[in-house]
Amino acid sequence: MTLPDFLIRRDPFTSKIDYGHALLIAGAYGKMGCAVLSSRACLRTGAGLLTVHVPQKGVSVLQTAIPEAMTSIDSDPEIFSTLPLHLDRYSAVAIGPGIGTGPQTAEALRSLLIHLPKETPLIIDADGLNLLSRERDLLDQLPRNVILTPHSREFDRLWGSPLSDDATRHQAALQLAQKLRATILLKGHTTLIASPDGHKVFNTTGNAGMATAGSGDVLTGILLGLTAQNAMVSSVKQLSMAQIAHTGAFLHGKSGDFAVRNQAECTLIASDLVENLKYVIA
């Protein structure tokens, strides 16, 4: 894996603005850990700025746990129900970890898909995917530059029926990626990246210890950090969304591999993945 230039070297005559302003919509009352893990991973991957949209009761949690992140505060105390202001200021957006699947949140996701500028890259994970599976008309509103990051059960719900095995699921992912014109990162023992043009790539980094709560939230943050920086690169040097998905999956898995060099797989937690990102990138 060759890492993109923006991860390898930085021009000394730059500022945080040159490395993207990411927006993360994550967390609900009682599930703010999702937002914290994704936020840490996003910033550790190199995004210049990060704003996290959280319900009112999540603000103190987020600002205590990760002071480097800015907050956008929802009108609801406990859930995602209203869009952040000024969506056009963000270079990339991710939504889903821990947001819940209530009717107000479903409508807020619908509003995001309608009002997000067409050129803004979007990553959808976790409850965002569950809402897409339930409100299936939203699948027709997905932008072209979107990455969906389901695990096997989330993918089966997106597909519309249970699938018997990973081989069948991989073929279905290729079909769905072409149908939706989306990049699908199907998480698993050998993570599959299915491109809208019908190409596929398997990621082979990672280990069984990564089957732990919050691991997917970290991946979402990594992808958001990469995408925010990539959006600031000249168009001729930009990675495709599939290339970003592959790079993110590689870094995520490699961080897990670094983590178990000095500990058992069963003791790995999601925070270990964030902490090892800096060593992997270095």
Secondary structure by P-SEA (a helix, b strand, c coil): cccccccccccccccccccbbbbbbccccccaaaaaaaaaaaaaacccbbbbbbcccaaaaaaaacccbbbbbcccccccccccccccccccccccccccccaaaaaaaaaaaacccccbbbbbcaaaaaaaaaacccccccccbbbbbbcaaaaaaaaccccccaaaaaaaaaaaaaaacbbbbccccbbbbbcccbbbbbbccccccccccaaaaaaaaaaaaaaaaaaaccccccccaaaaaaaaaaaaaaaaaaaacccccccccaaaaaaacccccc
